[in-house]
Amino acid sequence: MNLTITQQNVHLLLPSKMSWMANMLAEDNGISIVDAMKLLYSSELYARLENESTKAWHLGPVALYQDFKAER
């Protein structure tokens, strides 16, 4: 079994991280999950996450959320 993360499969790691971050963002800002997802998916953080070479996918949802807040 090949467990190597590549540009072709990094997208498989993102939904759970995005879900966690959307919940945190919605709760912290009193917005809907849908609005939180829109903000996250249009962020610079997501652009880094979907690019395997940045290795941002190594980070957990809390660290990623802190990065997201810092970029805003």
PDB file of N, H, CA, C and O in Angstrom:
ATOM      1  N   MET A   1       0.841  -1.177   0.000  1.00  0.00           N
ATOM      2  CA  MET A   1       0.000   0.000   0.000  1.00  0.00           C
ATOM      3  C   MET A   1       0.891   1.247   0.000  1.00  0.00           C
ATOM      4  O   MET A   1       1.788   1.377   0.833  1.00  0.00           O
ATOM      5  N   ASN A   2       0.640   2.144  -0.926  1.00  0.00           N
ATOM      6  H   ASN A   2      -0.089   2.039  -1.603  1.00  0.00           H
ATOM      7  CA  ASN A   2       1.403   3.385  -1.047  1.00  0.00           C
ATOM      8  C   ASN A   2       0.753   4.463  -0.188  1.00  0.00           C
ATOM      9  O   ASN A   2      -0.387   4.853  -0.444  1.00  0.00           O
ATOM     10  N   LEU A   3       1.462   4.946   0.824  1.00  0.00           N
ATOM     11  H   LEU A   3       2.387   4.629   1.032  1.00  0.00           H
ATOM     12  CA  LEU A   3       0.928   5.964   1.721  1.00  0.00           C
ATOM     13  C   LEU A   3       1.574   7.325   1.508  1.00  0.00           C
ATOM     14  O   LEU A   3       1.499   8.188   2.384  1.00  0.00           O
ATOM     15  N   THR A   4       2.196   7.526   0.376  1.00  0.00           N
ATOM     16  H   THR A   4       2.256   6.825  -0.335  1.00  0.00           H
ATOM     17  CA  THR A   4       2.859   8.784   0.059  1.00  0.00           C
ATOM     18  C   THR A   4       1.830   9.834  -0.338  1.00  0.00           C
ATOM     19  O   THR A   4       0.947   9.573  -1.155  1.00  0.00           O
ATOM     20  N   ILE A   5       1.952  11.022   0.247  1.00  0.00           N
ATOM     21  H   ILE A   5       2.669  11.233   0.911  1.00  0.00           H
ATOM     22  CA  ILE A   5       1.080  12.138  -0.121  1.00  0.00           C
ATOM     23  C   ILE A   5       1.704  12.842  -1.318  1.00  0.00           C
ATOM     24  O   ILE A   5       2.872  13.228  -1.290  1.00  0.00           O
ATOM     25  N   THR A   6       0.907  13.002  -2.367  1.00  0.00           N
ATOM     26  H   THR A   6      -0.042  12.688  -2.390  1.00  0.00           H
ATOM     27  CA  THR A   6       1.356  13.662  -3.584  1.00  0.00           C
ATOM     28  C   THR A   6       0.358  14.756  -3.953  1.00  0.00           C
ATOM     29  O   THR A   6      -0.685  14.903  -3.316  1.00  0.00           O
ATOM     30  N   GLN A   7       0.693  15.511  -4.980  1.00  0.00           N
ATOM     31  H   GLN A   7       1.540  15.391  -5.498  1.00  0.00           H
ATOM     32  CA  GLN A   7      -0.235  16.538  -5.458  1.00  0.00           C
ATOM     33  C   GLN A   7      -1.541  15.902  -5.937  1.00  0.00           C
ATOM     34  O   GLN A   7      -2.598  16.529  -5.876  1.00  0.00           O
ATOM     35  N   GLN A   8      -1.468  14.674  -6.406  1.00  0.00           N
ATOM     36  H   GLN A   8      -0.609  14.164  -6.455  1.00  0.00           H
ATOM     37  CA  GLN A   8      -2.659  14.005  -6.928  1.00  0.00           C
ATOM     38  C   GLN A   8      -3.598  13.493  -5.831  1.00  0.00           C
ATOM     39  O   GLN A   8      -4.774  13.249  -6.101  1.00  0.00           O
ATOM     40  N   ASN A   9      -3.099  13.323  -4.593  1.00  0.00           N
ATOM     41  H   ASN A   9      -2.144  13.521  -4.374  1.00  0.00           H
ATOM     42  CA  ASN A   9      -3.980  12.808  -3.542  1.00  0.00           C
ATOM     43  C   ASN A   9      -4.096  13.693  -2.308  1.00  0.00           C
ATOM     44  O   ASN A   9      -4.815  13.338  -1.374  1.00  0.00           O
ATOM     45  N   VAL A  10      -3.418  14.822  -2.275  1.00  0.00           N
ATOM     46  H   VAL A  10      -2.833  15.110  -3.034  1.00  0.00           H
ATOM     47  CA  VAL A  10      -3.474  15.693  -1.102  1.00  0.00           C
ATOM     48  C   VAL A  10      -4.905  16.165  -0.826  1.00  0.00           C
ATOM     49  O   VAL A  10      -5.260  16.434   0.322  1.00  0.00           O
ATOM     50  N   HIS A  11      -5.714  16.263  -1.861  1.00  0.00           N
ATOM     51  H   HIS A  11      -5.426  16.045  -2.793  1.00  0.00           H
ATOM     52  CA  HIS A  11      -7.099  16.718  -1.679  1.00  0.00           C
ATOM     53  C   HIS A  11      -7.905  15.789  -0.781  1.00  0.00           C
ATOM     54  O   HIS A  11      -8.929  16.200  -0.235  1.00  0.00           O
ATOM     55  N   LEU A  12      -7.468  14.559  -0.619  1.00  0.00           N
ATOM     56  H   LEU A  12      -6.636  14.225  -1.063  1.00  0.00           H
ATOM     57  CA  LEU A  12      -8.176  13.621   0.246  1.00  0.00           C
ATOM     58  C   LEU A  12      -8.053  13.975   1.724  1.00  0.00           C
ATOM     59  O   LEU A  12      -8.883  13.560   2.533  1.00  0.00           O
ATOM     60  N   LEU A  13      -7.027  14.736   2.078  1.00  0.00           N
ATOM     61  H   LEU A  13      -6.352  15.073   1.421  1.00  0.00           H
ATOM     62  CA  LEU A  13      -6.803  15.118   3.470  1.00  0.00           C
ATOM     63  C   LEU A  13      -7.561  16.378   3.878  1.00  0.00           C
ATOM     64  O   LEU A  13      -7.717  16.648   5.069  1.00  0.00           O
ATOM     65  N   LEU A  14      -8.024  17.136   2.921  1.00  0.00           N
ATOM     66  H   LEU A  14      -7.897  16.917   1.953  1.00  0.00           H
ATOM     67  CA  LEU A  14      -8.530  18.477   3.212  1.00  0.00           C
ATOM     68  C   LEU A  14      -9.935  18.544   3.793  1.00  0.00           C
ATOM     69  O   LEU A  14     -10.162  19.392   4.656  1.00  0.00           O
ATOM     70  N   PRO A  15     -10.881  17.731   3.395  1.00  0.00           N
ATOM     71  CA  PRO A  15     -12.250  17.906   3.912  1.00  0.00           C
ATOM     72  C   PRO A  15     -12.369  17.869   5.435  1.00  0.00           C
ATOM     73  O   PRO A  15     -13.092  18.683   6.010  1.00  0.00           O
ATOM     74  N   SER A  16     -11.685  16.954   6.091  1.00  0.00           N
ATOM     75  H   SER A  16     -11.098  16.293   5.624  1.00  0.00           H
ATOM     76  CA  SER A  16     -11.816  16.896   7.551  1.00  0.00           C
ATOM     77  C   SER A  16     -11.183  18.113   8.213  1.00  0.00           C
ATOM     78  O   SER A  16     -11.730  18.639   9.183  1.00  0.00           O
ATOM     79  N   LYS A  17     -10.041  18.568   7.707  1.00  0.00           N
ATOM     80  H   LYS A  17      -9.596  18.141   6.920  1.00  0.00           H
ATOM     81  CA  LYS A  17      -9.401  19.765   8.261  1.00  0.00           C
ATOM     82  C   LYS A  17     -10.284  20.993   8.043  1.00  0.00           C
ATOM     83  O   LYS A  17     -10.436  21.829   8.934  1.00  0.00           O
ATOM     84  N   MET A  18     -10.858  21.089   6.856  1.00  0.00           N
ATOM     85  H   MET A  18     -10.735  20.410   6.132  1.00  0.00           H
ATOM     86  CA  MET A  18     -11.725  22.231   6.558  1.00  0.00           C
ATOM     87  C   MET A  18     -12.984  22.215   7.424  1.00  0.00           C
ATOM     88  O   MET A  18     -13.455  23.266   7.858  1.00  0.00           O
ATOM     89  N   SER A  19     -13.517  21.042   7.671  1.00  0.00           N
ATOM     90  H   SER A  19     -13.134  20.188   7.319  1.00  0.00           H
ATOM     91  CA  SER A  19     -14.702  20.914   8.502  1.00  0.00           C
ATOM     92  C   SER A  19     -14.438  21.395   9.925  1.00  0.00           C
ATOM     93  O   SER A  19     -15.225  22.155  10.488  1.00  0.00           O
ATOM     94  N   TRP A  20     -13.333  20.950  10.495  1.00  0.00           N
ATOM     95  H   TRP A  20     -12.694  20.333  10.037  1.00  0.00           H
ATOM     96  CA  TRP A  20     -12.956  21.394  11.837  1.00  0.00           C
ATOM     97  C   TRP A  20     -12.791  22.913  11.881  1.00  0.00           C
ATOM     98  O   TRP A  20     -13.295  23.578  12.786  1.00  0.00           O
ATOM     99  N   MET A  21     -12.081  23.446  10.894  1.00  0.00           N
ATOM    100  H   MET A  21     -11.672  22.906  10.158  1.00  0.00           H
ATOM    101  CA  MET A  21     -11.835  24.891  10.876  1.00  0.00           C
ATOM    102  C   MET A  21     -13.124  25.674  10.663  1.00  0.00           C
ATOM    103  O   MET A  21     -13.305  26.734  11.262  1.00  0.00           O
ATOM    104  N   ALA A  22     -14.012  25.176   9.832  1.00  0.00           N
ATOM    105  H   ALA A  22     -13.865  24.315   9.346  1.00  0.00           H
ATOM    106  CA  ALA A  22     -15.281  25.862   9.591  1.00  0.00           C
ATOM    107  C   ALA A  22     -16.102  25.924  10.870  1.00  0.00           C
ATOM    108  O   ALA A  22     -16.719  26.949  11.161  1.00  0.00           O
ATOM    109  N   ASN A  23     -16.116  24.853  11.624  1.00  0.00           N
ATOM    110  H   ASN A  23     -15.615  24.021  11.388  1.00  0.00           H
ATOM    111  CA  ASN A  23     -16.836  24.864  12.896  1.00  0.00           C
ATOM    112  C   ASN A  23     -16.254  25.892  13.855  1.00  0.00           C
ATOM    113  O   ASN A  23     -16.998  26.624  14.507  1.00  0.00           O
ATOM    114  N   MET A  24     -14.930  25.952  13.947  1.00  0.00           N
ATOM    115  H   MET A  24     -14.325  25.358  13.418  1.00  0.00           H
ATOM    116  CA  MET A  24     -14.287  26.930  14.825  1.00  0.00           C
ATOM    117  C   MET A  24     -14.590  28.352  14.367  1.00  0.00           C
ATOM    118  O   MET A  24     -14.913  29.217  15.181  1.00  0.00           O
ATOM    119  N   LEU A  25     -14.486  28.589  13.071  1.00  0.00           N
ATOM    120  H   LEU A  25     -14.223  27.886  12.409  1.00  0.00           H
ATOM    121  CA  LEU A  25     -14.718  29.924  12.515  1.00  0.00           C
ATOM    122  C   LEU A  25     -16.166  30.358  12.721  1.00  0.00           C
ATOM    123  O   LEU A  25     -16.428  31.499  13.100  1.00  0.00           O
ATOM    124  N   ALA A  26     -17.096  29.456  12.474  1.00  0.00           N
ATOM    125  H   ALA A  26     -16.883  28.529  12.165  1.00  0.00           H
ATOM    126  CA  ALA A  26     -18.519  29.773  12.651  1.00  0.00           C
ATOM    127  C   ALA A  26     -18.818  30.103  14.105  1.00  0.00           C
ATOM    128  O   ALA A  26     -19.521  31.070  14.398  1.00  0.00           O
ATOM    129  N   GLU A  27     -18.286  29.299  15.007  1.00  0.00           N
ATOM    130  H   GLU A  27     -17.715  28.513  14.768  1.00  0.00           H
ATOM    131  CA  GLU A  27     -18.532  29.520  16.433  1.00  0.00           C
ATOM    132  C   GLU A  27     -17.896  30.821  16.924  1.00  0.00           C
ATOM    133  O   GLU A  27     -18.527  31.591  17.647  1.00  0.00           O
ATOM    134  N   ASP A  28     -16.658  31.059  16.531  1.00  0.00           N
ATOM    135  H   ASP A  28     -16.145  30.433  15.943  1.00  0.00           H
ATOM    136  CA  ASP A  28     -15.934  32.255  16.983  1.00  0.00           C
ATOM    137  C   ASP A  28     -16.541  33.550  16.445  1.00  0.00           C
ATOM    138  O   ASP A  28     -16.463  34.594  17.094  1.00  0.00           O
ATOM    139  N   ASN A  29     -17.145  33.480  15.256  1.00  0.00           N
ATOM    140  H   ASN A  29     -17.207  32.632  14.729  1.00  0.00           H
ATOM    141  CA  ASN A  29     -17.625  34.699  14.614  1.00  0.00           C
ATOM    142  C   ASN A  29     -19.137  34.793  14.504  1.00  0.00           C
ATOM    143  O   ASN A  29     -19.657  35.767  13.958  1.00  0.00           O
ATOM    144  N   GLY A  30     -19.842  33.812  15.008  1.00  0.00           N
ATOM    145  H   GLY A  30     -19.420  33.021  15.452  1.00  0.00           H
ATOM    146  CA  GLY A  30     -21.295  33.838  14.956  1.00  0.00           C
ATOM    147  C   GLY A  30     -21.843  33.850  13.543  1.00  0.00           C
ATOM    148  O   GLY A  30     -22.812  34.550  13.248  1.00  0.00           O
ATOM    149  N   ILE A  31     -21.216  33.067  12.665  1.00  0.00           N
ATOM    150  H   ILE A  31     -20.429  32.498  12.905  1.00  0.00           H
ATOM    151  CA  ILE A  31     -21.669  32.993  11.281  1.00  0.00           C
ATOM    152  C   ILE A  31     -22.083  31.556  10.975  1.00  0.00           C
ATOM    153  O   ILE A  31     -21.814  30.646  11.759  1.00  0.00           O
ATOM    154  N   SER A  32     -22.724  31.362   9.857  1.00  0.00           N
ATOM    155  H   SER A  32     -22.942  32.102   9.220  1.00  0.00           H
ATOM    156  CA  SER A  32     -23.150  30.018   9.475  1.00  0.00           C
ATOM    157  C   SER A  32     -21.955  29.195   9.004  1.00  0.00           C
ATOM    158  O   SER A  32     -20.919  29.736   8.615  1.00  0.00           O
ATOM    159  N   ILE A  33     -22.124  27.891   9.048  1.00  0.00           N
ATOM    160  H   ILE A  33     -22.965  27.452   9.364  1.00  0.00           H
ATOM    161  CA  ILE A  33     -21.088  26.984   8.543  1.00  0.00           C
ATOM    162  C   ILE A  33     -20.832  27.245   7.059  1.00  0.00           C
ATOM    163  O   ILE A  33     -19.689  27.205   6.602  1.00  0.00           O
ATOM    164  N   VAL A  34     -21.894  27.511   6.320  1.00  0.00           N
ATOM    165  H   VAL A  34     -22.822  27.544   6.691  1.00  0.00           H
ATOM    166  CA  VAL A  34     -21.750  27.775   4.880  1.00  0.00           C
ATOM    167  C   VAL A  34     -20.886  29.012   4.659  1.00  0.00           C
ATOM    168  O   VAL A  34     -19.987  28.998   3.818  1.00  0.00           O
ATOM    169  N   ASP A  35     -21.152  30.080   5.407  1.00  0.00           N
ATOM    170  H   ASP A  35     -21.883  30.092   6.090  1.00  0.00           H
ATOM    171  CA  ASP A  35     -20.343  31.290   5.263  1.00  0.00           C
ATOM    172  C   ASP A  35     -18.899  31.037   5.695  1.00  0.00           C
ATOM    173  O   ASP A  35     -17.964  31.556   5.086  1.00  0.00           O
ATOM    174  N   ALA A  36     -18.725  30.244   6.740  1.00  0.00           N
ATOM    175  H   ALA A  36     -19.485  29.822   7.234  1.00  0.00           H
ATOM    176  CA  ALA A  36     -17.371  29.918   7.192  1.00  0.00           C
ATOM    177  C   ALA A  36     -16.621  29.133   6.116  1.00  0.00           C
ATOM    178  O   ALA A  36     -15.445  29.391   5.857  1.00  0.00           O
ATOM    179  N   MET A  37     -17.303  28.178   5.494  1.00  0.00           N
ATOM    180  H   MET A  37     -18.258  27.968   5.704  1.00  0.00           H
ATOM    181  CA  MET A  37     -16.675  27.392   4.431  1.00  0.00           C
ATOM    182  C   MET A  37     -16.292  28.275   3.250  1.00  0.00           C
ATOM    183  O   MET A  37     -15.222  28.109   2.665  1.00  0.00           O
ATOM    184  N   LYS A  38     -17.165  29.212   2.902  1.00  0.00           N
ATOM    185  H   LYS A  38     -18.035  29.347   3.377  1.00  0.00           H
ATOM    186  CA  LYS A  38     -16.861  30.120   1.791  1.00  0.00           C
ATOM    187  C   LYS A  38     -15.600  30.926   2.095  1.00  0.00           C
ATOM    188  O   LYS A  38     -14.737  31.087   1.232  1.00  0.00           O
ATOM    189  N   LEU A  39     -15.500  31.427   3.317  1.00  0.00           N
ATOM    190  H   LEU A  39     -16.201  31.296   4.018  1.00  0.00           H
ATOM    191  CA  LEU A  39     -14.313  32.195   3.703  1.00  0.00           C
ATOM    192  C   LEU A  39     -13.053  31.328   3.640  1.00  0.00           C
ATOM    193  O   LEU A  39     -12.018  31.752   3.125  1.00  0.00           O
ATOM    194  N   LEU A  40     -13.157  30.130   4.163  1.00  0.00           N
ATOM    195  H   LEU A  40     -13.997  29.785   4.582  1.00  0.00           H
ATOM    196  CA  LEU A  40     -11.991  29.253   4.193  1.00  0.00           C
ATOM    197  C   LEU A  40     -11.549  28.823   2.803  1.00  0.00           C
ATOM    198  O   LEU A  40     -10.361  28.868   2.485  1.00  0.00           O
ATOM    199  N   TYR A  41     -12.500  28.408   1.976  1.00  0.00           N
ATOM    200  H   TYR A  41     -13.466  28.372   2.235  1.00  0.00           H
ATOM    201  CA  TYR A  41     -12.131  27.925   0.644  1.00  0.00           C
ATOM    202  C   TYR A  41     -11.620  29.040  -0.268  1.00  0.00           C
ATOM    203  O   TYR A  41     -10.965  28.758  -1.271  1.00  0.00           O
ATOM    204  N   SER A  42     -11.904  30.284   0.059  1.00  0.00           N
ATOM    205  H   SER A  42     -12.435  30.513   0.874  1.00  0.00           H
ATOM    206  CA  SER A  42     -11.398  31.394  -0.755  1.00  0.00           C
ATOM    207  C   SER A  42     -10.145  32.035  -0.142  1.00  0.00           C
ATOM    208  O   SER A  42      -9.684  33.076  -0.611  1.00  0.00           O
ATOM    209  N   SER A  43      -9.609  31.422   0.887  1.00  0.00           N
ATOM    210  H   SER A  43      -9.983  30.577   1.268  1.00  0.00           H
ATOM    211  CA  SER A  43      -8.473  32.003   1.607  1.00  0.00           C
ATOM    212  C   SER A  43      -7.128  31.603   1.017  1.00  0.00           C
ATOM    213  O   SER A  43      -7.018  30.643   0.255  1.00  0.00           O
ATOM    214  N   GLU A  44      -6.114  32.364   1.391  1.00  0.00           N
ATOM    215  H   GLU A  44      -6.203  33.144   2.011  1.00  0.00           H
ATOM    216  CA  GLU A  44      -4.739  32.026   1.021  1.00  0.00           C
ATOM    217  C   GLU A  44      -4.331  30.713   1.684  1.00  0.00           C
ATOM    218  O   GLU A  44      -3.564  29.932   1.120  1.00  0.00           O
ATOM    219  N   LEU A  45      -4.849  30.482   2.881  1.00  0.00           N
ATOM    220  H   LEU A  45      -5.472  31.116   3.340  1.00  0.00           H
ATOM    221  CA  LEU A  45      -4.546  29.239   3.581  1.00  0.00           C
ATOM    222  C   LEU A  45      -4.961  28.029   2.749  1.00  0.00           C
ATOM    223  O   LEU A  45      -4.199  27.069   2.629  1.00  0.00           O
ATOM    224  N   TYR A  46      -6.147  28.065   2.181  1.00  0.00           N
ATOM    225  H   TYR A  46      -6.767  28.844   2.278  1.00  0.00           H
ATOM    226  CA  TYR A  46      -6.599  26.932   1.379  1.00  0.00           C
ATOM    227  C   TYR A  46      -5.720  26.748   0.143  1.00  0.00           C
ATOM    228  O   TYR A  46      -5.438  25.620  -0.260  1.00  0.00           O
ATOM    229  N   ALA A  47      -5.294  27.840  -0.447  1.00  0.00           N
ATOM    230  H   ALA A  47      -5.523  28.757  -0.120  1.00  0.00           H
ATOM    231  CA  ALA A  47      -4.398  27.745  -1.602  1.00  0.00           C
ATOM    232  C   ALA A  47      -3.103  27.035  -1.203  1.00  0.00           C
ATOM    233  O   ALA A  47      -2.564  26.237  -1.969  1.00  0.00           O
ATOM    234  N   ARG A  48      -2.616  27.328  -0.014  1.00  0.00           N
ATOM    235  H   ARG A  48      -3.054  27.977   0.609  1.00  0.00           H
ATOM    236  CA  ARG A  48      -1.410  26.643   0.467  1.00  0.00           C
ATOM    237  C   ARG A  48      -1.705  25.177   0.772  1.00  0.00           C
ATOM    238  O   ARG A  48      -0.894  24.300   0.473  1.00  0.00           O
ATOM    239  N   LEU A  49      -2.864  24.914   1.364  1.00  0.00           N
ATOM    240  H   LEU A  49      -3.523  25.626   1.606  1.00  0.00           H
ATOM    241  CA  LEU A  49      -3.224  23.539   1.706  1.00  0.00           C
ATOM    242  C   LEU A  49      -3.329  22.637   0.480  1.00  0.00           C
ATOM    243  O   LEU A  49      -2.884  21.490   0.510  1.00  0.00           O
ATOM    244  N   GLU A  50      -3.911  23.149  -0.585  1.00  0.00           N
ATOM    245  H   GLU A  50      -4.272  24.081  -0.609  1.00  0.00           H
ATOM    246  CA  GLU A  50      -4.101  22.297  -1.750  1.00  0.00           C
ATOM    247  C   GLU A  50      -2.839  22.137  -2.590  1.00  0.00           C
ATOM    248  O   GLU A  50      -2.823  21.378  -3.559  1.00  0.00           O
ATOM    249  N   ASN A  51      -1.791  22.850  -2.218  1.00  0.00           N
ATOM    250  H   ASN A  51      -1.804  23.466  -1.431  1.00  0.00           H
ATOM    251  CA  ASN A  51      -0.498  22.706  -2.884  1.00  0.00           C
ATOM    252  C   ASN A  51       0.386  21.815  -2.013  1.00  0.00           C
ATOM    253  O   ASN A  51       0.907  22.269  -0.995  1.00  0.00           O
ATOM    254  N   GLU A  52       0.556  20.576  -2.397  1.00  0.00           N
ATOM    255  H   GLU A  52       0.132  20.208  -3.225  1.00  0.00           H
ATOM    256  CA  GLU A  52       1.279  19.592  -1.593  1.00  0.00           C
ATOM    257  C   GLU A  52       2.677  20.060  -1.218  1.00  0.00           C
ATOM    258  O   GLU A  52       3.153  19.754  -0.124  1.00  0.00           O
ATOM    259  N   SER A  53       3.333  20.782  -2.087  1.00  0.00           N
ATOM    260  H   SER A  53       2.947  21.030  -2.976  1.00  0.00           H
ATOM    261  CA  SER A  53       4.725  21.159  -1.846  1.00  0.00           C
ATOM    262  C   SER A  53       4.903  22.103  -0.653  1.00  0.00           C
ATOM    263  O   SER A  53       6.011  22.221  -0.130  1.00  0.00           O
ATOM    264  N   THR A  54       3.833  22.776  -0.213  1.00  0.00           N
ATOM    265  H   THR A  54       2.932  22.680  -0.638  1.00  0.00           H
ATOM    266  CA  THR A  54       3.936  23.662   0.955  1.00  0.00           C
ATOM    267  C   THR A  54       3.986  22.879   2.256  1.00  0.00           C
ATOM    268  O   THR A  54       4.429  23.391   3.285  1.00  0.00           O
ATOM    269  N   LYS A  55       3.528  21.632   2.202  1.00  0.00           N
ATOM    270  H   LYS A  55       3.168  21.217   1.367  1.00  0.00           H
ATOM    271  CA  LYS A  55       3.458  20.748   3.370  1.00  0.00           C
ATOM    272  C   LYS A  55       2.544  21.300   4.468  1.00  0.00           C
ATOM    273  O   LYS A  55       2.619  20.843   5.609  1.00  0.00           O
ATOM    274  N   ALA A  56       1.690  22.263   4.152  1.00  0.00           N
ATOM    275  H   ALA A  56       1.629  22.634   3.225  1.00  0.00           H
ATOM    276  CA  ALA A  56       0.745  22.810   5.135  1.00  0.00           C
ATOM    277  C   ALA A  56      -0.214  21.728   5.620  1.00  0.00           C
ATOM    278  O   ALA A  56      -0.745  21.830   6.725  1.00  0.00           O
ATOM    279  N   TRP A  57      -0.441  20.701   4.816  1.00  0.00           N
ATOM    280  H   TRP A  57      -0.009  20.619   3.918  1.00  0.00           H
ATOM    281  CA  TRP A  57      -1.344  19.621   5.197  1.00  0.00           C
ATOM    282  C   TRP A  57      -0.834  18.839   6.394  1.00  0.00           C
ATOM    283  O   TRP A  57      -1.588  18.068   6.987  1.00  0.00           O
ATOM    284  N   HIS A  58       0.429  19.017   6.763  1.00  0.00           N
ATOM    285  H   HIS A  58       1.042  19.643   6.281  1.00  0.00           H
ATOM    286  CA  HIS A  58       0.989  18.371   7.956  1.00  0.00           C
ATOM    287  C   HIS A  58       0.380  18.943   9.228  1.00  0.00           C
ATOM    288  O   HIS A  58       0.298  18.252  10.244  1.00  0.00           O
ATOM    289  N   LEU A  59      -0.041  20.181   9.179  1.00  0.00           N
ATOM    290  H   LEU A  59       0.026  20.742   8.354  1.00  0.00           H
ATOM    291  CA  LEU A  59      -0.556  20.853  10.370  1.00  0.00           C
ATOM    292  C   LEU A  59      -1.957  20.382  10.715  1.00  0.00           C
ATOM    293  O   LEU A  59      -2.730  19.992   9.839  1.00  0.00           O
ATOM    294  N   GLY A  60      -2.273  20.422  11.999  1.00  0.00           N
ATOM    295  H   GLY A  60      -1.645  20.738  12.710  1.00  0.00           H
ATOM    296  CA  GLY A  60      -3.609  20.064  12.458  1.00  0.00           C
ATOM    297  C   GLY A  60      -4.566  21.228  12.285  1.00  0.00           C
ATOM    298  O   GLY A  60      -4.145  22.344  11.978  1.00  0.00           O
ATOM    299  N   PRO A  61      -5.860  20.972  12.482  1.00  0.00           N
ATOM    300  CA  PRO A  61      -6.873  22.011  12.274  1.00  0.00           C
ATOM    301  C   PRO A  61      -6.690  23.241  13.161  1.00  0.00           C
ATOM    302  O   PRO A  61      -6.948  24.359  12.715  1.00  0.00           O
ATOM    303  N   VAL A  62      -6.253  23.059  14.401  1.00  0.00           N
ATOM    304  H   VAL A  62      -6.044  22.151  14.764  1.00  0.00           H
ATOM    305  CA  VAL A  62      -6.084  24.212  15.298  1.00  0.00           C
ATOM    306  C   VAL A  62      -4.961  25.114  14.800  1.00  0.00           C
ATOM    307  O   VAL A  62      -5.120  26.334  14.751  1.00  0.00           O
ATOM    308  N   ALA A  63      -3.838  24.528  14.436  1.00  0.00           N
ATOM    309  H   ALA A  63      -3.709  23.538  14.476  1.00  0.00           H
ATOM    310  CA  ALA A  63      -2.720  25.317  13.911  1.00  0.00           C
ATOM    311  C   ALA A  63      -3.103  26.000  12.604  1.00  0.00           C
ATOM    312  O   ALA A  63      -2.749  27.156  12.374  1.00  0.00           O
ATOM    313  N   LEU A  64      -3.820  25.287  11.759  1.00  0.00           N
ATOM    314  H   LEU A  64      -4.108  24.347  11.946  1.00  0.00           H
ATOM    315  CA  LEU A  64      -4.265  25.874  10.494  1.00  0.00           C
ATOM    316  C   LEU A  64      -5.229  27.026  10.737  1.00  0.00           C
ATOM    317  O   LEU A  64      -5.161  28.052  10.060  1.00  0.00           O
ATOM    318  N   TYR A  65      -6.120  26.858  11.696  1.00  0.00           N
ATOM    319  H   TYR A  65      -6.176  26.024  12.246  1.00  0.00           H
ATOM    320  CA  TYR A  65      -7.079  27.917  12.024  1.00  0.00           C
ATOM    321  C   TYR A  65      -6.351  29.150  12.545  1.00  0.00           C
ATOM    322  O   TYR A  65      -6.719  30.276  12.213  1.00  0.00           O
ATOM    323  N   GLN A  66      -5.327  28.943  13.353  1.00  0.00           N
ATOM    324  H   GLN A  66      -5.028  28.028  13.623  1.00  0.00           H
ATOM    325  CA  GLN A  66      -4.524  30.079  13.843  1.00  0.00           C
ATOM    326  C   GLN A  66      -3.845  30.786  12.672  1.00  0.00           C
ATOM    327  O   GLN A  66      -3.777  32.015  12.651  1.00  0.00           O
ATOM    328  N   ASP A  67      -3.352  30.041  11.717  1.00  0.00           N
ATOM    329  H   ASP A  67      -3.407  29.043  11.733  1.00  0.00           H
ATOM    330  CA  ASP A  67      -2.760  30.639  10.511  1.00  0.00           C
ATOM    331  C   ASP A  67      -3.799  31.437   9.734  1.00  0.00           C
ATOM    332  O   ASP A  67      -3.522  32.538   9.256  1.00  0.00           O
ATOM    333  N   PHE A  68      -4.988  30.876   9.614  1.00  0.00           N
ATOM    334  H   PHE A  68      -5.213  29.982  10.003  1.00  0.00           H
ATOM    335  CA  PHE A  68      -6.062  31.561   8.914  1.00  0.00           C
ATOM    336  C   PHE A  68      -6.389  32.893   9.594  1.00  0.00           C
ATOM    337  O   PHE A  68      -6.528  33.917   8.925  1.00  0.00           O
ATOM    338  N   LYS A  69      -6.510  32.878  10.912  1.00  0.00           N
ATOM    339  H   LYS A  69      -6.397  32.046  11.456  1.00  0.00           H
ATOM    340  CA  LYS A  69      -6.812  34.116  11.650  1.00  0.00           C
ATOM    341  C   LYS A  69      -5.695  35.132  11.488  1.00  0.00           C
ATOM    342  O   LYS A  69      -5.955  36.331  11.397  1.00  0.00           O
ATOM    343  N   ALA A  70      -4.456  34.665  11.453  1.00  0.00           N
ATOM    344  H   ALA A  70      -4.244  33.690  11.527  1.00  0.00           H
ATOM    345  CA  ALA A  70      -3.316  35.568  11.313  1.00  0.00           C
ATOM    346  C   ALA A  70      -3.278  36.228   9.934  1.00  0.00           C
ATOM    347  O   ALA A  70      -2.821  37.364   9.805  1.00  0.00           O
ATOM    348  N   GLU A  71      -3.755  35.525   8.905  1.00  0.00           N
ATOM    349  H   GLU A  71      -4.126  34.603   9.010  1.00  0.00           H
ATOM    350  CA  GLU A  71      -3.720  36.090   7.552  1.00  0.00           C
ATOM    351  C   GLU A  71      -4.825  37.124   7.323  1.00  0.00           C
ATOM    352  O   GLU A  71      -4.757  37.903   6.373  1.00  0.00           O
ATOM    353  N   ARG A  72      -5.823  37.132   8.174  1.00  0.00           N
ATOM    354  H   ARG A  72      -5.878  36.499   8.946  1.00  0.00           H
ATOM    355  CA  ARG A  72      -6.954  38.056   8.008  1.00  0.00           C
ATOM    356  C   ARG A  72      -6.634  39.363   8.591  1.00  0.00           C
ATOM    357  O   ARG A  72      -7.459  40.276   8.551  1.00  0.00           O
TER     358      ARG A  72
END
